[in-house]
């Protein structure tokens, strides 16, 4: 099942009953080149959904605070996003929230802007945090206006998907 944050749910009771224990969340802006990598990967996984029974896929785009509701009450959340880590473009790294810290500077000009780690912390304070959260960060080559991933990131899609599939079997 995929839920596009633009469409959302109309009935919060139905939403709670439909939630899977595990959610894979793709974050990013597909209009900003490699920044959309999380959404692209979530789309690829969705296209093979029959391989992943009981897992919910969410293209959260630039949904900002909506991430709080997406991960609420789950057992496991896997978040995929572009991450500037100072590594070679295309590098994928696995983190837990405790293994990293954010240096993101928020402009506070958009309701879609958010810091993933702050949202996770808020989820903990509300008692709605998943038991396990895994973050996969992928080093971008370029973040600028334009559609489509850099060739290096496009070439790495099968590796990224295999890495995430391994996480699902844990």
Backbone as a chain_set.jsonl record, in Angstrom:
{"seq": "XXXXXXXXXXXXXXXXXXXXXXXXXXXXXXXXXXXXXXXXXXXXXXXXXXXXXXXXXXXXXXXXXXXXXXXXXXXXXXXXXXXXXXXXXXXXXXXXXXXXXXXXXXXXXXXXXXXXXXXXXXXXXXXXXXXXXXXXXXXXXXXXXXXXXXXXXXXXXXXXXXXXXXXXXX", "coords": {"N": [[0.849, -1.155, 0.0], [0.568, 2.239, -0.766], [0.778, 5.54, 0.368], [0.131, 8.665, -0.578], [1.268, 11.704, 0.48], [-0.007, 13.973, -0.362], [-2.591, 13.249, -1.01], [-3.571, 11.932, 1.261], [-5.494, 10.718, 4.124], [-9.002, 10.574, 4.721], [-10.427, 9.716, 6.86], [-9.658, 9.367, 10.105], [-9.981, 7.229, 11.892], [-10.231, 4.974, 10.234], [-7.736, 5.146, 9.124], [-5.976, 4.531, 11.29], [-6.644, 1.838, 11.703], [-5.765, 0.721, 9.347], [-3.028, 0.866, 9.332], [0.172, -0.514, 8.865], [2.548, -2.601, 10.626], [5.139, -2.039, 9.881], [6.651, 0.624, 8.195], [7.833, 2.158, 5.271], [9.353, 5.071, 4.481], [9.73, 7.456, 2.067], [11.517, 10.364, 1.627], [11.819, 13.705, 0.339], [12.374, 16.027, -2.414], [11.341, 15.834, -5.531], [11.657, 17.703, -7.493], [14.043, 18.852, -7.158], [16.379, 17.615, -8.152], [18.773, 15.343, -7.006], [17.815, 15.466, -4.436], [15.374, 14.251, -4.358], [15.724, 11.506, -3.992], [14.814, 9.713, -1.951], [12.052, 9.523, -2.403], [12.039, 8.425, -4.973], [13.169, 5.889, -4.508], [11.242, 4.794, -2.754], [9.129, 4.631, -4.548], [10.128, 2.72, -6.382], [10.284, 0.455, -4.72], [7.6, 0.16, -4.125], [6.642, -0.597, -6.623], [7.241, -3.229, -6.616], [5.661, -4.35, -4.746], [4.338, -6.766, -4.091], [6.303, -8.411, -3.128], [6.623, -7.623, -0.569], [4.712, -8.166, 1.7], [2.483, -6.783, 4.082], [3.883, -4.465, 4.557], [3.944, -0.998, 4.548], [4.167, 1.635, 2.222], [5.256, 4.937, 1.932], [5.314, 7.824, 0.153], [6.455, 10.524, 1.244], [7.301, 12.902, 0.339], [7.869, 16.294, 0.582], [6.67, 16.524, 3.031], [7.004, 17.499, 5.636], [5.962, 18.125, 8.876], [4.068, 16.149, 8.703], [5.283, 13.709, 8.767], [5.393, 12.966, 11.424], [2.833, 11.92, 11.942], [2.787, 9.838, 10.131], [4.678, 7.95, 11.056], [3.717, 7.351, 13.532], [2.766, 5.108, 16.08], [3.802, 2.789, 14.929], [5.719, -0.287, 14.647], [8.142, -0.471, 13.384], [10.019, 1.842, 11.516], [11.332, 2.83, 8.487], [13.271, 5.201, 7.122], [14.046, 6.988, 4.26], [16.269, 9.151, 2.731], [17.845, 11.946, 1.14], [21.103, 12.881, 2.114], [23.516, 15.06, 3.228], [26.621, 14.154, 3.872], [29.283, 14.4, 3.643], [30.587, 12.5, 2.154], [31.439, 10.379, -0.656], [29.495, 11.167, -3.533], [26.454, 9.387, -3.919], [26.914, 7.5, -2.004], [25.518, 5.305, 0.385], [24.321, 5.284, 3.671], [23.551, 3.728, 6.765], [21.704, 4.626, 9.582], [20.765, 5.006, 13.012], [18.515, 7.063, 14.873], [19.913, 7.755, 17.184], [22.543, 7.587, 16.468], [23.324, 9.74, 15.019], [23.394, 13.298, 14.409], [21.632, 16.288, 13.747], [22.478, 18.967, 11.624], [21.006, 20.698, 10.339], [19.79, 23.728, 9.155], [16.927, 25.422, 9.698], [14.729, 27.397, 7.77], [12.256, 28.359, 8.352], [10.275, 29.259, 6.664], [8.431, 27.707, 5.426], [5.76, 25.383, 5.781], [6.305, 22.855, 5.056], [8.839, 22.318, 5.649], [11.136, 20.611, 7.67], [12.924, 19.008, 10.339], [14.07, 15.859, 10.409], [15.107, 14.423, 12.627], [14.262, 15.999, 14.774], [11.52, 15.652, 14.562], [11.296, 12.922, 15.102], [12.135, 12.922, 17.765], [10.064, 14.443, 18.876], [7.98, 12.656, 18.438], [8.722, 10.645, 20.212], [8.42, 11.994, 22.667], [5.687, 12.292, 22.663], [4.9, 9.732, 23.021], [4.471, 8.093, 20.838], [6.293, 6.946, 19.213], [7.918, 4.726, 16.916], [9.146, 1.428, 17.798], [11.523, 0.758, 16.596], [13.645, 2.654, 14.584], [15.068, 3.272, 11.525], [17.323, 5.011, 9.545], [18.142, 5.725, 6.278], [20.575, 7.366, 4.643], [21.485, 9.038, 1.698], [24.145, 10.222, -0.09], [24.027, 13.173, -1.941], [24.703, 14.19, -5.357], [24.021, 16.495, -6.647], [21.996, 19.2, -5.641], [19.639, 20.991, -6.804], [17.46, 23.037, -8.795], [15.546, 21.031, -10.912], [14.517, 18.075, -12.571], [14.996, 14.574, -12.043], [17.533, 12.176, -11.27], [21.075, 12.324, -10.633], [23.447, 10.618, -12.725], [25.097, 8.844, -11.292], [23.69, 8.332, -8.898], [21.355, 7.261, -10.007], [22.417, 4.95, -11.167], [23.012, 3.574, -8.874], [20.629, 2.691, -7.795], [19.68, -0.031, -7.699], [21.461, -1.142, -5.849], [20.842, 0.392, -3.574], [18.204, -0.422, -3.112], [18.579, -3.172, -2.591], [20.017, -2.959, -0.205], [18.105, -1.867, 1.493], [16.213, -3.898, 1.393], [17.605, -5.903, 2.744], [17.515, -4.843, 5.302], [14.818, -5.139, 5.845], [14.626, -7.826, 6.293], [15.678, -8.218, 8.752]], "CA": [[0.0, 0.0, 0.0], [1.287, 3.506, -0.71], [-0.04, 6.674, 0.717], [0.736, 9.897, -1.043], [0.924, 12.687, 1.503], [-0.873, 14.997, -0.937], [-3.954, 12.758, -0.973], [-3.869, 11.692, 2.665], [-6.677, 9.962, 4.515], [-10.105, 11.411, 5.163], [-11.004, 9.172, 8.074], [-8.543, 9.009, 10.985], [-10.228, 5.914, 12.481], [-9.858, 4.004, 9.205], [-6.288, 5.262, 8.984], [-5.325, 3.783, 12.363], [-6.883, 0.414, 11.5], [-5.073, 0.285, 8.142], [-1.588, 0.987, 9.482], [1.014, -1.71, 8.971], [3.562, -2.502, 11.68], [6.353, -1.487, 9.289], [6.447, 1.623, 7.157], [9.01, 2.691, 4.585], [9.023, 6.45, 4.142], [10.649, 8.16, 1.181], [11.457, 11.814, 1.784], [12.573, 14.474, -0.635], [11.719, 16.895, -3.377], [11.735, 15.351, -6.852], [11.919, 18.854, -8.36], [15.369, 19.359, -6.797], [17.388, 16.631, -8.563], [19.075, 14.222, -6.098], [17.039, 15.633, -3.198], [14.206, 13.374, -4.452], [16.116, 10.093, -3.99], [13.965, 8.92, -1.058], [10.774, 9.299, -3.086], [12.306, 7.528, -6.094], [13.346, 4.539, -3.967], [9.932, 4.326, -2.268], [8.37, 4.267, -5.746], [10.649, 1.451, -6.906], [9.861, -0.613, -3.81], [6.162, -0.003, -4.315], [6.397, -1.316, -7.875], [7.455, -4.645, -6.32], [4.958, -4.482, -3.469], [3.97, -8.149, -3.787], [7.428, -9.012, -2.397], [6.68, -7.053, 0.778], [3.385, -8.155, 2.339], [2.422, -6.205, 5.42], [4.695, -3.259, 4.664], [3.314, 0.171, 3.949], [5.113, 2.54, 1.582], [4.753, 6.298, 1.923], [6.095, 8.875, -0.48], [6.094, 11.685, 2.061], [7.743, 14.11, -0.348], [8.336, 17.336, 1.501], [5.518, 16.596, 3.921], [7.299, 18.171, 6.891], [5.436, 17.582, 10.132], [3.227, 14.985, 8.43], [6.066, 12.528, 9.133], [5.002, 12.609, 12.798], [1.634, 11.078, 11.865], [3.097, 8.655, 9.322], [5.404, 6.947, 11.852], [3.026, 7.154, 14.804], [2.186, 3.82, 16.418], [4.393, 1.673, 14.172], [6.788, -1.023, 15.324], [9.392, -0.169, 12.688], [9.962, 2.843, 10.454], [12.553, 2.984, 7.703], [13.197, 6.504, 6.473], [15.051, 7.111, 3.204], [16.368, 10.566, 2.372], [19.123, 12.508, 0.712], [21.806, 13.378, 3.301], [24.868, 15.576, 2.995], [27.41, 13.513, 4.924], [30.697, 14.599, 3.368], [31.121, 11.281, 1.544], [31.35, 10.322, -2.116], [28.101, 11.147, -3.996], [25.906, 8.057, -4.152], [27.137, 6.646, -0.835], [24.369, 5.088, 1.262], [24.688, 4.943, 5.045], [22.459, 3.352, 7.676], [21.808, 5.267, 10.888], [19.619, 5.108, 13.912], [18.495, 8.454, 15.323], [20.911, 7.957, 18.238], [23.88, 7.563, 15.878], [23.575, 10.936, 14.219], [22.781, 14.544, 14.872], [21.311, 17.148, 12.622], [23.037, 20.322, 11.589], [20.119, 21.378, 9.404], [19.318, 25.061, 9.513], [15.577, 25.616, 9.182], [14.453, 28.797, 7.421], [10.941, 28.653, 8.929], [9.446, 29.913, 5.656], [7.517, 26.744, 4.843], [5.209, 24.344, 6.654], [6.824, 21.581, 4.573], [10.21, 22.2, 6.124], [11.216, 19.922, 8.957], [14.136, 18.263, 10.662], [13.617, 14.49, 10.697], [15.476, 14.037, 13.993], [13.38, 16.717, 15.701], [10.202, 15.011, 14.493], [11.418, 11.661, 15.842], [12.169, 13.269, 19.196], [8.702, 14.844, 19.232], [7.217, 11.416, 18.478], [9.068, 9.995, 21.492], [7.799, 12.754, 23.76], [4.248, 12.047, 22.603], [4.655, 8.314, 23.265], [3.972, 7.505, 19.597], [7.461, 6.606, 18.411], [8.14, 3.305, 16.637], [10.169, 0.747, 18.597], [12.777, 0.773, 15.844], [13.714, 3.598, 13.468], [16.291, 3.183, 10.733], [17.41, 6.078, 8.548], [19.123, 5.535, 5.225], [20.942, 8.613, 3.996], [22.224, 8.87, 0.445], [24.879, 11.453, -0.414], [23.653, 13.686, -3.26], [25.698, 14.799, -6.226], [23.56, 17.868, -6.85], [20.683, 19.614, -5.155], [19.33, 22.217, -7.539], [16.229, 22.887, -9.575], [15.621, 20.105, -12.031], [14.003, 16.726, -12.322], [15.867, 13.458, -12.371], [18.711, 11.934, -10.442], [22.391, 12.247, -11.243], [23.721, 9.273, -13.25], [25.693, 7.995, -10.255], [22.615, 7.893, -8.017], [20.486, 6.373, -10.802], [23.113, 3.666, -11.307], [23.046, 2.923, -7.571], [19.288, 2.347, -7.301], [19.538, -1.453, -7.339], [22.213, -1.331, -4.599], [20.069, 0.991, -2.478], [17.043, -1.277, -2.868], [19.079, -4.384, -1.929], [20.384, -2.581, 1.163], [16.85, -1.696, 2.247], [15.62, -5.233, 1.505], [18.316, -6.59, 3.844], [16.984, -4.292, 6.555], [13.494, -5.698, 6.049], [14.734, -9.219, 6.738], [16.249, -8.229, 10.106]], "C": [[0.901, 1.225, 0.0], [0.298, 4.602, -0.396], [0.725, 7.901, 0.273], [0.304, 10.98, -0.077], [0.034, 13.782, 0.94], [-2.332, 14.569, -0.883], [-4.428, 12.519, 0.444], [-5.068, 10.792, 2.888], [-7.754, 10.943, 4.918], [-10.639, 10.961, 6.512], [-9.884, 8.677, 8.987], [-8.747, 7.648, 11.648], [-9.821, 4.839, 11.484], [-8.348, 3.998, 9.033], [-5.567, 4.432, 10.035], [-5.488, 2.286, 12.165], [-6.079, -0.125, 10.325], [-3.557, 0.279, 8.299], [-0.912, -0.371, 9.607], [1.997, -1.51, 10.112], [4.837, -1.831, 11.177], [5.988, -0.515, 8.19], [7.805, 2.026, 6.582], [8.607, 4.063, 4.062], [10.114, 7.04, 3.26], [10.447, 9.649, 1.331], [12.212, 12.492, 0.645], [11.698, 15.282, -1.564], [12.199, 16.491, -4.769], [11.996, 16.487, -7.842], [13.29, 19.472, -8.091], [16.436, 18.281, -6.997], [17.557, 15.53, -7.516], [18.348, 14.318, -4.758], [15.821, 14.703, -3.189], [14.504, 11.891, -4.348], [15.22, 9.227, -3.099], [12.63, 8.566, -1.694], [10.942, 8.315, -4.24], [12.431, 6.091, -5.592], [12.025, 3.976, -3.451], [9.063, 3.895, -3.449], [8.821, 2.945, -6.345], [10.212, 0.279, -6.024], [8.369, -0.887, -3.962], [5.863, -0.805, -5.574], [6.599, -2.825, -7.712], [6.746, -5.024, -5.02], [4.599, -5.917, -3.104], [5.077, -8.881, -3.028], [7.428, -8.617, -0.922], [5.299, -7.016, 1.445], [3.472, -7.56, 3.746], [3.283, -4.972, 5.617], [3.986, -2.137, 3.925], [4.402, 1.086, 3.396], [4.487, 3.925, 1.537], [5.757, 7.196, 1.219], [5.679, 10.149, 0.246], [6.551, 12.987, 1.421], [8.369, 15.091, 0.614], [7.261, 17.587, 2.545], [5.769, 17.204, 5.291], [6.767, 17.435, 8.107], [4.513, 16.381, 9.927], [3.957, 13.688, 8.776], [5.704, 12.048, 10.54], [3.813, 11.649, 12.786], [1.907, 9.776, 11.111], [3.761, 7.566, 10.171], [4.704, 6.588, 13.151], [2.458, 5.745, 14.955], [2.729, 2.623, 15.655], [5.372, 0.912, 15.056], [8.134, -0.657, 14.712], [9.134, 0.863, 11.599], [11.33, 2.914, 9.793], [12.386, 4.264, 6.894], [14.356, 6.613, 5.491], [15.073, 8.56, 2.74], [17.753, 10.87, 1.832], [19.79, 13.058, 1.976], [23.213, 13.831, 2.92], [25.716, 15.109, 4.167], [28.912, 13.717, 4.727], [31.369, 13.377, 2.781], [31.019, 11.403, 0.023], [29.872, 10.34, -2.533], [27.661, 9.729, -4.35], [26.099, 7.107, -2.99], [25.855, 6.537, -0.02], [24.892, 4.684, 2.633], [23.434, 4.672, 5.85], [22.723, 3.987, 9.037], [20.591, 4.926, 11.728], [19.609, 6.572, 14.362], [19.574, 8.75, 16.38], [22.336, 8.046, 17.677], [24.22, 8.811, 15.08], [22.999, 12.16, 14.903], [22.591, 15.427, 13.651], [22.024, 18.486, 12.757], [22.198, 21.186, 10.65], [19.682, 22.726, 9.978], [17.945, 25.263, 8.875], [15.347, 27.095, 8.913], [13.146, 29.276, 8.026], [10.045, 29.434, 7.971], [8.387, 28.981, 5.083], [7.029, 25.743, 5.88], [5.704, 22.967, 6.248], [8.237, 21.327, 5.056], [10.212, 21.513, 7.494], [12.577, 19.266, 9.112], [13.674, 16.888, 11.138], [13.916, 14.103, 12.142], [14.627, 14.757, 15.037], [11.984, 16.098, 15.717], [10.222, 13.684, 15.244], [11.418, 11.924, 17.342], [10.777, 13.68, 19.685], [7.804, 13.612, 19.351], [7.477, 10.657, 19.782], [8.375, 10.683, 22.659], [6.291, 12.53, 23.819], [3.887, 10.582, 22.878], [4.15, 7.58, 22.034], [5.093, 6.982, 18.706], [7.546, 5.098, 18.14], [9.23, 2.727, 17.544], [11.533, 0.817, 17.924], [12.663, 1.765, 14.683], [15.084, 3.464, 12.821], [16.229, 4.293, 9.687], [18.497, 5.692, 7.544], [19.339, 6.883, 4.562], [21.762, 8.316, 2.756], [22.829, 10.222, 0.071], [24.504, 11.929, -1.816], [24.874, 14.154, -4.058], [25.332, 16.263, -6.432], [22.172, 18.055, -6.245], [20.448, 20.989, -5.768], [18.051, 21.97, -8.316], [16.453, 21.962, -10.748], [15.136, 18.732, -11.627], [15.052, 15.704, -12.685], [17.102, 13.406, -11.498], [19.973, 12.012, -11.284], [22.637, 10.81, -11.68], [24.259, 8.335, -12.18], [24.615, 7.463, -9.298], [21.661, 6.951, -8.748], [21.111, 4.991, -10.924], [23.125, 2.89, -9.993], [21.699, 2.452, -7.056], [19.165, 0.883, -6.898], [20.306, -1.759, -6.052], [21.426, -0.782, -3.405], [18.89, 0.088, -2.113], [17.47, -2.562, -2.17], [19.43, -4.103, -0.468], [19.13, -2.462, 2.035], [16.148, -3.044, 2.41], [16.292, -6.038, 2.615], [17.773, -6.128, 5.193], [15.607, -4.869, 6.869], [13.546, -7.129, 6.574], [15.306, -9.331, 8.144], [15.135, -8.312, 11.123]], "O": [[1.908, 1.241, 0.707], [-0.852, 4.588, -0.834], [1.851, 8.134, 0.713], [-0.889, 11.16, 0.165], [-0.633, 14.47, 1.714], [-3.22, 15.408, -0.729], [-5.557, 12.863, 0.793], [-5.588, 10.182, 1.954], [-7.453, 12.031, 5.408], [-11.244, 11.755, 7.232], [-9.231, 7.679, 8.682], [-7.763, 6.969, 11.942], [-9.133, 3.886, 11.852], [-7.751, 2.943, 8.818], [-4.636, 3.698, 9.703], [-4.555, 1.53, 12.435], [-5.744, -1.309, 10.303], [-2.866, -0.28, 7.447], [-1.359, -1.249, 10.345], [2.253, -0.378, 10.523], [5.531, -1.146, 11.93], [5.125, -0.792, 7.357], [8.782, 2.207, 7.308], [7.648, 4.199, 3.302], [11.276, 7.113, 3.657], [9.332, 10.147, 1.181], [13.131, 11.914, 0.063], [10.469, 15.233, -1.511], [13.338, 16.775, -5.141], [12.513, 16.239, -8.931], [13.663, 20.474, -8.701], [17.284, 18.062, -6.132], [16.588, 14.852, -7.174], [18.28, 13.332, -4.025], [15.291, 14.398, -2.121], [13.613, 11.078, -4.593], [14.902, 8.1, -3.476], [12.136, 7.449, -1.542], [10.079, 7.465, -4.46], [11.862, 5.175, -6.187], [11.719, 2.807, -3.685], [8.34, 2.903, -3.357], [7.994, 2.138, -6.769], [9.814, -0.769, -6.534], [7.935, -2.038, -3.929], [4.929, -1.607, -5.59], [6.18, -3.606, -8.566], [7.189, -5.914, -4.294], [4.558, -6.255, -1.921], [4.805, -9.873, -2.353], [8.149, -9.208, -0.119], [4.779, -5.935, 1.722], [4.421, -7.812, 4.489], [3.401, -4.48, 6.739], [3.492, -2.32, 2.812], [5.436, 1.286, 4.033], [3.328, 4.077, 1.151], [6.907, 7.311, 1.642], [4.674, 10.772, -0.097], [6.22, 14.066, 1.913], [9.284, 14.755, 1.365], [6.979, 18.733, 2.896], [4.818, 17.407, 6.045], [7.087, 16.268, 8.334], [4.208, 15.669, 10.885], [3.315, 12.674, 9.05], [5.711, 10.846, 10.805], [3.793, 10.674, 13.538], [1.323, 8.738, 11.423], [3.441, 6.387, 10.02], [5.072, 5.61, 13.802], [1.758, 5.25, 14.072], [2.156, 1.537, 15.735], [5.801, 1.415, 16.095], [9.138, -0.545, 15.415], [8.157, 0.769, 10.856], [12.354, 3.041, 10.465], [11.468, 4.384, 6.083], [15.507, 6.361, 5.846], [14.036, 9.131, 2.4], [18.704, 10.122, 2.056], [19.113, 13.641, 2.822], [23.994, 13.064, 2.357], [25.569, 15.584, 5.293], [29.718, 13.266, 5.541], [32.585, 13.223, 2.89], [30.563, 12.42, -0.501], [29.068, 9.609, -1.953], [28.392, 8.974, -4.991], [25.519, 6.022, -2.977], [25.184, 7.536, 0.239], [25.791, 3.85, 2.746], [22.395, 5.299, 5.647], [23.826, 3.895, 9.575], [19.525, 4.6, 11.206], [20.628, 7.251, 14.234], [20.083, 9.868, 16.455], [23.236, 8.535, 18.359], [25.313, 8.909, 14.523], [22.22, 12.06, 15.851], [23.31, 15.312, 12.658], [22.15, 19.047, 13.845], [22.623, 22.26, 10.225], [19.263, 22.829, 11.132], [17.821, 25.274, 7.65], [15.72, 27.947, 9.721], [12.949, 30.479, 8.196], [9.165, 30.179, 8.402], [7.525, 29.426, 4.325], [7.788, 25.31, 6.747], [5.547, 22.007, 7.003], [8.769, 20.23, 4.884], [9.384, 21.811, 8.355], [13.28, 19.008, 8.135], [12.975, 16.771, 12.144], [13.067, 13.516, 12.812], [14.306, 14.18, 16.076], [11.343, 16.029, 16.766], [9.266, 13.357, 15.948], [10.761, 11.209, 18.099], [10.364, 13.304, 20.782], [6.969, 13.53, 20.252], [6.556, 10.096, 20.376], [7.812, 10.025, 23.534], [5.691, 12.573, 24.893], [2.709, 10.235, 22.96], [3.474, 6.558, 22.157], [4.849, 6.614, 17.557], [7.277, 4.289, 19.028], [10.121, 3.446, 17.997], [12.564, 0.92, 18.589], [11.711, 1.722, 13.903], [16.117, 3.535, 13.487], [15.206, 4.486, 9.029], [19.625, 5.373, 7.922], [18.418, 7.47, 3.995], [22.63, 7.443, 2.768], [22.126, 11.224, -0.064], [24.644, 11.177, -2.78], [25.925, 14.467, -3.498], [26.186, 17.149, -6.399], [21.307, 17.184, -6.332], [20.982, 22.0, -5.313], [17.616, 20.829, -8.473], [17.43, 22.095, -11.485], [15.322, 18.291, -10.493], [15.9, 15.95, -13.543], [17.636, 14.423, -11.056], [19.942, 11.793, -12.495], [22.099, 9.881, -11.079], [23.914, 7.153, -12.162], [24.63, 6.288, -8.933], [21.209, 5.958, -8.178], [20.421, 3.979, -10.801], [23.238, 1.664, -10.006], [21.63, 1.866, -5.975], [18.597, 0.586, -5.847], [19.841, -2.561, -5.241], [21.356, -1.419, -2.354], [18.617, -0.135, -0.934], [16.792, -3.005, -1.243], [19.163, -4.929, 0.405], [19.117, -2.911, 3.181], [15.552, -3.306, 3.455], [15.624, -6.772, 3.343], [17.596, -6.93, 6.11], [15.269, -5.066, 8.037], [12.609, -7.587, 7.227], [15.409, -10.436, 8.677], [15.396, -8.334, 12.325]]}, "num_chains": 1, "name": "protein.A"}
